[in-house]
Amino acid sequence: MSDSKAAIQSEIIPRLYMKLLPMQIILVIIGGINGIIDNAFAGNLIGAQAMAVTGLFSPVTNLLNGVNALIFGGAQVLCGRYLGKKMVERTRSIFTLDMIIMGAISSCLLFSCEFFPDNIAVFIGARNELVHELSLYIRGYALGLPFYCIGTQFTAFLQLEHQEKRSYYAIVTMFVVNALSNLLFVAVLNMGIFGLGLATSLGNVFFFIIQAAYFLGKNAVIRFSRESIVLSDIKNILVNGFPGAVTQFCISIRGLLLNGIIQHYVGPDGLAAYSAVYSFSGIYWAVPAGVTSAVMVLGSVYVGEEYKTGLKVLMRTFLRRGVPLVMIVAVAVSMLCVPVTNLFFHDPSSAVYQMTLTGFALYPLYAPISTLIVGFSNYYHCLSHESIVRTISVADGILGVCFFTFILVPPFGMTGVWAGQLMGCAFCVLLIIGFAIYFNKKPLLGLDGLMCFDKDFGVPEENRIDITIHRIDEVINLSERIWAFCDTHGITGRRRHCASLCTEELAGNIVQHGFKDGKKHSIDIRVSYVNDEIIISFKDDGIPFNPEEAARLFGTEDKGDGVDADAFHNIGLQLVSRMSKSMNYQNTFGLNILTLVV
């Protein structure tokens, strides 16, 4: 097995990708589930007017999503890059600035909503008696805005700290508190629409508190630190988050344009059908959003490491696992078009029923193609190919879909709306292919042609080897392979001996002491020759263990403070520490990442 093939066959990145998916999906679906809870209580306990109020409030939630995309997206990309470069202090700078920016923005929104609710209600479309009702809902909902906005940011950083369970607890608690509070405020205390908004706020408070507790503890690597702040990171956050915010902005404009086209050519029934299909899509579209967000999260880390092999494995995993998952969900929703339509309309003979039925049959099928587009857009964003990212955002968000919808609606009615989505996506796929051909200045040849690496990105193939280890018997020949790599680059004597010994010793140590839980594990080892230095990187998904800390503790009397006893007495680990110029360890997304310089 060649080194390159061994790396491509590594299972760490696919396992990590699938592990990140649930949280990425949940992050998107939070608002949708809260909206379903509010609408259920509004419709059943207050009345149809309350549902109209929550519907009118949706532009405000879209604004929140845009703000979160701006800050959250920029911070996510930068943290990944800094962690990839082992720059923990800069990661703390991003975290601190993120908290300050979101705190300031959400506080301004809270102030505006509490003191000018009537103005906001009129601005977003309320008229007559709805102005007062919407103002009450805004005041209740706004009390939890800072907790929701900052809590959403916490969720991303907890993933980096491998604390996903805490976020799961926080999210479940938020939903439960929201539902119980609605029962108390609306059903028992008769607080009406204000109680509906207040219940959501209370859920957001619990969501915030459960997650914030971790960052106040001593175990948090990423934490609030005024001393770590680098003010230039404010600009970096905004620049890197801008494409995500542009996408949200474009989606909002697209909604307005499509509403106008449908109202003009189809009428109120078309608008009702589109509203039903689009509102339900907020649930199943969480899967494509999670699949593509995972590309952004991991891609930013591997770009920071300039890890070409890791990026290739990531995008293969996205295509082989992420996109098929979206296809399964899309086909399932399409097949369930009749019962889903019945949730909204009950007369099969009506025009609006048939339009909605067609929408639920066709609209989900556009999800896999859209997933491809957004996935590669996120990947190019990690690589800082911003021109194609902006082009895709505008084309996918507004121009493509609206153009084809405008062409197809007059002759085909609402069917033209659903077909327009597919045609718009096909147009964006052609844009991506065209960009790759232009970037590489040659015909597109498979996935490698879509990777679009700059010429100076990463370590040249001849100056690195990638090796994957699964079992202890595979460690035996490791030393010989490192020895041969050193000979190729004219490295002899003590440095060659140190590199081969350190690699074999650490790989053996990881397999023996990190793979004892009975689960399937592997190690990705990358040996690079850069600037006359040998850099050896180990990534494994075994039991968390910090050999850098253990090496510092050798010789002390306290030999059991959280360190595995077998590894503690391994004299080889002490030798590795003495032989290497530097040793750096971090645990990111539950991966042990150790880098040696020899």
C-alpha positions in Angstrom: 0.0 0.0 0.0 1.4 3.4 -1.0 1.6 6.2 1.5 -0.8 8.4 -0.4 -3.4 5.5 -0.7 -3.0 4.8 3.0 -3.9 8.4 3.8 -6.9 8.4 1.5 -8.2 5.2 3.1 -7.9 6.7 6.5 -11.2 6.5 8.5 -10.5 9.2 11.0 -11.8 12.1 8.8 -15.0 10.3 7.6 -15.7 9.2 11.2 -15.2 12.8 12.5 -17.3 14.2 9.7 -20.2 12.0 10.5 -19.7 12.7 14.2 -20.0 16.5 13.6 -23.2 16.2 11.5 -25.8 15.8 14.3 -24.8 19.1 16.0 -24.5 21.0 12.7 -28.0 19.8 11.8 -29.4 20.7 15.2 -27.9 24.2 15.1 -30.0 24.9 11.9 -33.1 23.2 13.2 -33.3 25.1 16.5 -35.2 28.0 15.1 -37.6 25.8 13.2 -38.5 23.7 16.2 -39.0 26.8 18.4 -41.2 28.2 15.7 -43.3 25.0 15.5 -43.7 25.1 19.3 -44.8 28.7 19.3 -47.2 28.2 16.3 -48.7 25.1 17.9 -49.5 27.0 21.1 -50.5 30.1 19.2 -53.0 28.3 17.0 -54.5 26.1 19.6 -54.6 28.4 22.7 -54.8 31.9 21.3 -56.1 31.9 17.8 -55.4 32.5 14.1 -54.4 36.1 14.8 -51.5 34.9 17.0 -50.3 32.7 14.1 -50.4 35.8 11.9 -48.3 37.6 14.4 -45.6 34.9 14.6 -45.6 34.9 10.7 -45.0 38.6 10.6 -42.1 38.3 13.0 -40.2 35.9 10.7 -38.2 38.7 9.0 -36.7 39.5 12.4 -35.6 35.9 12.9 -34.1 36.0 9.4 -32.2 39.1 10.5 -30.9 37.2 13.5 -29.9 34.3 11.3 -28.0 36.8 9.1 -26.2 38.3 12.1 -25.3 34.9 13.4 -24.1 33.8 10.0 -21.8 36.9 9.8 -20.2 36.5 13.3 -20.5 32.8 13.8 -19.3 31.9 10.3 -16.3 34.3 10.4 -15.3 33.1 13.9 -15.7 29.4 12.9 -13.4 29.8 9.9 -10.7 31.7 11.8 -10.8 29.4 14.8 -10.3 26.4 12.5 -7.3 28.1 10.8 -5.7 29.1 14.1 -6.2 25.7 15.7 -4.7 24.2 12.5 -1.6 26.4 13.1 -1.5 25.6 16.8 -2.2 29.2 17.7 -4.4 28.8 20.8 -4.1 32.4 22.0 -5.4 33.7 18.7 -8.3 31.3 19.1 -9.0 32.9 22.5 -8.9 36.3 20.8 -11.6 35.2 18.3 -13.7 33.7 21.1 -13.4 36.9 23.2 -14.2 39.2 20.3 -17.1 37.0 19.2 -18.6 37.3 22.7 -18.1 41.1 22.8 -19.5 41.7 19.3 -22.6 39.4 19.8 -23.2 40.9 23.2 -23.2 44.4 21.8 -25.4 43.6 18.7 -27.9 41.6 20.7 -28.1 44.3 23.4 -28.8 46.9 20.8 -31.6 44.7 19.4 -33.0 44.2 22.9 -33.0 47.9 23.5 -34.7 48.6 20.2 -37.4 45.9 20.7 -38.2 47.0 24.2 -38.4 50.7 23.6 -39.7 50.9 20.0 -41.8 47.7 19.5 -44.6 49.6 17.8 -42.2 51.1 15.2 -40.7 47.7 14.5 -44.1 46.1 14.2 -45.2 48.6 11.6 -41.9 48.4 9.8 -42.1 44.6 9.3 -45.7 44.8 8.0 -48.2 44.9 10.9 -51.4 46.9 10.3 -54.3 47.9 12.5 -54.9 45.7 15.6 -51.9 43.5 14.7 -49.6 46.3 15.6 -50.4 46.1 19.3 -50.3 42.2 19.3 -47.0 42.1 17.4 -45.5 44.7 19.8 -46.4 42.5 22.8 -44.8 39.4 21.2 -41.7 41.4 20.3 -41.3 42.6 23.9 -41.6 39.1 25.3 -39.3 37.5 22.6 -36.7 40.3 22.8 -35.9 39.6 26.5 -34.1 36.4 25.4 -32.3 37.8 22.4 -28.8 38.2 24.0 -29.0 34.7 25.5 -30.0 33.1 22.2 -27.4 35.0 20.1 -24.5 34.3 22.5 -25.7 30.8 23.2 -25.6 29.9 19.5 -22.0 31.1 19.4 -21.2 28.9 22.5 -22.4 25.8 20.6 -19.8 26.2 17.9 -16.9 26.6 20.4 -18.1 23.7 22.5 -17.7 21.5 19.4 -14.0 22.6 19.2 -13.7 21.6 22.8 -15.3 18.2 22.2 -18.2 19.1 24.5 -21.1 18.4 22.2 -23.1 16.6 25.0 -23.4 19.8 26.9 -24.9 21.5 23.9 -27.3 18.6 23.4 -28.5 19.0 27.0 -28.9 22.8 26.5 -30.9 22.4 23.4 -33.3 19.8 24.8 -33.7 21.9 27.9 -34.5 24.9 25.8 -37.3 23.1 24.0 -38.7 21.6 27.2 -38.6 24.9 29.0 -40.2 26.7 26.0 -43.1 24.2 25.9 -43.7 24.1 29.7 -43.5 27.9 29.9 -46.0 28.3 27.1 -48.4 26.1 29.1 -47.8 28.2 32.2 -47.9 31.7 30.6 -50.5 31.1 27.9 -52.8 28.3 29.2 -52.7 29.0 32.9 -51.8 32.7 33.4 -53.6 33.9 30.2 -50.7 36.2 29.3 -51.6 35.8 25.6 -49.1 36.7 22.9 -46.7 38.4 25.3 -46.5 35.1 27.2 -45.8 33.3 24.0 -42.7 35.4 23.3 -41.7 35.3 27.0 -41.7 31.5 27.0 -39.2 31.4 24.1 -37.0 33.9 26.0 -37.0 31.7 29.1 -36.0 28.7 27.0 -33.1 30.8 25.5 -31.9 31.7 29.1 -31.5 28.0 30.0 -29.8 27.3 26.6 -27.3 30.0 27.5 -26.6 29.1 31.1 -26.0 25.4 30.6 -23.4 26.1 27.9 -21.8 29.2 29.5 -21.0 27.1 32.6 -18.2 25.2 30.8 -16.3 28.3 29.7 -16.2 29.5 33.3 -14.4 26.3 34.4 -10.7 25.6 34.4 -10.9 22.8 31.8 -11.8 25.2 29.0 -8.9 25.7 26.5 -10.9 28.4 24.6 -12.0 31.0 27.1 -12.7 34.7 27.5 -9.3 36.5 27.8 -9.0 40.2 27.4 -5.2 39.8 27.3 -5.4 37.7 24.1 -7.4 40.2 22.1 -6.0 41.1 18.7 -8.1 43.9 17.4 -7.4 43.2 13.8 -9.3 39.9 14.2 -12.5 42.0 14.3 -12.0 42.8 10.6 -11.0 39.2 9.9 -14.2 37.9 11.5 -16.4 40.2 9.5 -14.5 39.5 6.2 -14.7 35.7 6.7 -18.3 35.8 7.8 -19.5 38.1 5.0 -20.2 35.3 2.4 -22.6 33.6 4.8 -24.3 36.9 5.6 -24.6 37.6 1.9 -26.2 34.3 1.3 -28.8 35.0 4.0 -29.4 38.4 2.6 -29.8 37.0 -0.9 -32.3 34.4 0.3 -34.4 37.1 1.9 -34.4 39.1 -1.4 -35.2 35.9 -3.3 -38.2 35.3 -1.1 -39.6 38.8 -1.8 -39.1 38.4 -5.6 -40.6 35.0 -5.7 -43.6 36.2 -3.7 -44.1 39.0 -6.3 -43.8 36.6 -9.3 -46.2 34.1 -7.7 -48.8 36.7 -6.7 -48.8 38.2 -10.2 -48.9 35.1 -12.3 -50.6 32.5 -10.0 -52.5 34.4 -7.2 -53.2 33.8 -3.5 -53.5 30.0 -3.8 -49.9 30.0 -5.2 -48.7 32.1 -2.3 -50.4 29.8 0.2 -48.8 26.7 -1.5 -45.4 28.2 -1.6 -45.7 29.3 2.1 -46.6 25.8 3.2 -43.8 24.1 1.3 -41.2 26.7 2.3 -42.2 26.7 6.0 -41.9 22.9 6.2 -38.6 22.9 4.4 -37.1 24.6 7.4 -37.1 21.1 9.1 -35.7 18.8 6.4 -33.3 21.5 5.0 -31.5 21.2 8.3 -29.8 18.1 6.9 -28.3 19.8 3.8 -27.3 22.7 6.1 -25.6 20.4 8.5 -23.8 18.4 5.8 -22.4 21.6 4.3 -21.5 23.2 7.6 -19.4 20.2 8.6 -17.3 21.0 5.4 -16.8 24.5 6.7 -15.8 23.4 10.2 -13.3 20.8 9.2 -12.1 22.5 6.1 -11.0 25.6 8.0 -8.9 23.4 10.3 -7.2 21.6 7.4 -6.6 24.8 5.5 -4.9 26.1 8.6 -2.7 23.1 8.6 -2.2 23.3 4.8 -3.2 19.6 4.8 -4.0 18.7 1.2 -4.7 15.1 1.9 -7.1 15.9 4.7 -9.0 18.3 2.5 -9.3 15.7 -0.3 -10.5 13.0 2.2 -13.0 15.6 3.6 -14.5 16.4 0.2 -14.7 12.7 -0.8 -16.5 12.0 2.5 -18.9 14.9 1.7 -19.6 13.4 -1.7 -19.9 9.8 -0.6 -21.7 10.2 2.7 -23.1 13.7 3.1 -24.7 14.1 -0.3 -26.3 10.6 -0.3 -27.7 11.3 3.2 -29.4 14.4 1.8 -30.7 12.3 -1.2 -32.3 9.8 1.1 -34.1 12.6 3.1 -35.2 14.3 -0.1 -36.7 11.2 -1.6 -38.4 10.4 1.7 -40.0 13.8 1.9 -41.0 13.6 -1.7 -42.6 10.2 -1.2 -44.5 11.5 1.9 -46.0 14.5 -0.1 -49.6 13.4 0.5 -49.6 13.2 4.3 -47.4 16.3 4.5 -49.8 18.3 2.3 -52.6 17.1 4.5 -51.0 18.9 7.5 -51.8 22.2 5.7 -54.8 21.6 3.4 -57.5 19.0 3.5 -59.5 19.3 0.2 -57.7 17.3 -2.6 -60.0 18.8 -5.2 -58.8 22.4 -4.4 -56.2 24.1 -6.5 -54.1 25.1 -3.5 -54.0 21.4 -2.4 -52.8 20.3 -5.8 -50.2 23.1 -6.0 -48.9 22.2 -2.5 -48.8 18.4 -3.3 -46.7 19.1 -6.5 -44.4 21.3 -4.4 -43.8 18.7 -1.8 -43.2 16.1 -4.5 -40.7 18.2 -6.5 -39.1 20.9 -4.2 -37.2 18.4 -2.0 -35.5 16.9 -5.0 -33.6 20.1 -5.5 -31.9 19.6 -2.1 -29.0 17.3 -3.2 -27.9 19.6 -6.0 -28.1 22.6 -3.7 -26.0 20.7 -1.1 -23.3 20.2 -3.7 -23.3 23.9 -4.5 -23.2 25.1 -0.9 -20.6 22.4 0.1 -18.1 23.5 -2.5 -18.9 27.1 -1.8 -18.0 26.5 1.8 -14.9 24.7 0.8 -13.8 27.5 -1.5 -14.5 30.0 1.3 -12.1 28.1 3.5 -9.5 28.4 0.8 -10.2 32.2 0.5 -11.5 31.9 -3.1 -13.9 34.7 -2.4 -14.7 35.7 -5.9 -16.4 32.4 -6.8 -18.1 32.3 -3.3 -19.7 35.7 -3.8 -20.7 34.7 -7.4 -22.3 31.5 -6.1 -24.1 33.4 -3.3 -25.7 35.8 -5.7 -26.4 33.3 -8.4 -27.9 30.6 -6.1 -29.5 33.1 -3.8 -31.2 35.4 -6.3 -30.3 35.4 -10.0 -30.5 31.8 -11.1 -33.6 30.8 -9.3 -35.5 34.0 -9.9 -34.6 34.1 -13.6 -35.7 30.6 -14.4 -38.8 31.0 -12.2 -39.8 34.2 -14.1 -39.4 32.3 -17.4 -41.2 29.1 -16.3 -44.1 30.4 -14.2 -46.2 32.0 -17.0 -46.6 28.8 -19.0 -46.5 26.2 -16.2 -47.8 28.0 -13.1 -46.6 26.8 -9.7 -44.9 23.8 -11.4 -42.6 26.4 -12.9 -41.7 27.6 -9.5 -40.5 24.2 -8.4 -38.7 23.6 -11.7 -37.1 27.0 -11.5 -35.3 25.9 -8.3 -33.8 22.9 -10.1 -32.8 25.0 -13.1 -31.2 27.6 -10.9 -29.1 24.9 -9.2 -28.0 23.4 -12.5 -26.8 26.9 -13.5 -24.7 27.2 -10.3 -23.2 23.7 -10.8 -22.0 24.9 -14.2 -20.5 28.0 -12.5 -18.4 25.8 -10.2 -17.2 23.6 -13.0 -16.3 26.7 -15.1 -14.4 28.2 -12.2 -12.4 25.0 -11.7 -11.5 24.9 -15.3 -10.5 28.6 -15.4 -8.4 28.2 -12.1 -6.5 25.1 -13.3 -6.2 26.2 -16.9 -7.0 22.7 -18.0 -10.0 20.4 -18.5 -11.7 19.2 -15.3 -10.5 15.7 -14.3 -12.4 14.3 -11.3 -12.4 15.6 -7.8 -8.8 16.7 -7.9 -9.7 19.3 -10.5 -12.3 20.8 -8.2 -9.9 21.2 -5.3 -8.3 24.3 -6.7 -5.2 24.6 -4.5 -2.9 27.5 -5.0 0.5 26.5 -6.2 2.2 27.4 -2.9 -0.5 25.7 -0.7 0.8 22.8 1.5 3.9 20.7 1.5 4.9 19.4 -2.0 4.2 15.7 -2.4 7.9 14.8 -2.7 8.6 16.5 0.6 6.0 14.5 2.7 4.7 11.1 3.4 1.3 10.2 4.8 0.9 7.0 6.7 -2.1 5.4 8.4 -1.7 3.0 11.3 -4.5 0.8 12.7 -2.7 -2.0 14.6 0.5 -2.5 16.6 1.9 -4.9 13.9 1.8 -2.0 11.4 4.2 0.0 13.7 7.0 -2.4 13.2 8.2 -1.2 9.8 7.5 2.5 10.5 11.0 3.3 11.5 12.4 2.0 8.2 10.0 4.1 6.2 11.0 7.3 8.1 14.6 6.3 7.7 14.2 6.0 3.9 12.3 9.3 3.8 15.2 11.0 5.6 17.8 9.5 3.2 15.8 10.8 0.2 16.3 14.4 1.6 19.9 14.0 2.6 19.2 13.8 6.4 21.6 11.5 8.1 23.1 10.8 11.5 21.4 11.8 14.7 18.4 13.6 13.1 17.5 10.6 11.0 17.8 8.3 14.0 15.7 10.7 16.2 12.9 11.1 13.6 12.5 7.4 13.0 12.7 6.5 16.7 10.3 9.2 17.8 7.7 8.3 15.1 7.8 4.6 16.0 7.8 5.1 19.7 4.8 7.5 19.7 2.8 5.5 17.2 3.3 2.4 19.4 2.4 4.3 22.5 -0.8 5.6 20.9 -1.9 2.1 19.8 -1.1 0.5 23.1 -2.6 3.1 25.4 -5.1 5.0 23.3 -6.9 2.1 21.6 -7.8 0.2 24.8 -11.5 1.0 24.7 -12.4 -1.7 22.2 -13.6 0.7 19.6 -12.2 1.1 16.0 -9.4 3.6 15.9 -6.5 4.7 13.6 -3.6 7.1 13.5 -2.9 9.5 10.6 0.9 10.3 10.5 2.3 12.9 8.3 6.1 13.4 8.0 7.1 16.6 6.2 10.4 18.2 5.3 10.0 22.0 5.5 12.8 24.6 5.8 15.4 22.0 6.7 13.2 20.7 9.6 11.4 17.4 10.0 7.8 18.0 11.2 5.9 14.9 12.3 2.2 15.1 13.0 0.1 12.5 14.7 -3.7 12.5 14.6 -5.7 9.8 16.4 -9.3 9.4 17.7 -8.3 7.2 20.7 -8.5 8.0 24.4 -7.5 11.6 25.1 -3.9 11.7 26.3 -1.4 14.6 26.4 2.2 13.2 26.0 3.6 16.7 26.2 2.1 17.1 29.7 3.2 13.6 30.7 6.7 14.2 29.6 6.9 17.3 31.8 5.6 15.3 34.8 8.3 12.6 34.5 10.4 12.5 37.6 7.8 14.2 39.8 6.3 12.3 42.8 2.7 12.9 41.7 2.6 10.3 39.0 -1.1 9.6 38.9 -2.7 13.0 38.3 -4.9 12.2 35.3 -2.1 10.4 33.4 -2.3 6.7 32.4 0.1 4.8 34.6 1.4 2.5 31.9 2.3 5.4 29.6 3.8 7.2 32.6 6.4 4.6 33.2 7.3 4.3 29.5 10.8 5.6 29.2 10.4 6.0 25.5 8.1 8.9 25.9 10.7 10.7 28.0 13.3 10.1 25.2 10.9 11.5 22.6 10.6 14.7 24.6 14.3 15.0 24.9 15.1 14.2 21.3 12.6 16.6 19.6 13.1 20.3 19.3 9.5 21.0 20.2 6.3 19.0 21.1 2.9 20.5 20.7 -0.4 18.8 21.7 -4.0 19.8 21.4 -7.4 18.0 21.4 -9.7 19.3 18.7 -13.1 17.8 17.9 -12.1 14.8 20.1 -8.9 14.2 18.1 -5.5 13.9 19.7 -3.2 16.1 17.6 0.5 15.9 18.4 3.2 17.7 16.4 6.9 17.2 16.8 9.8 19.2 15.2 13.0 17.2 15.0 
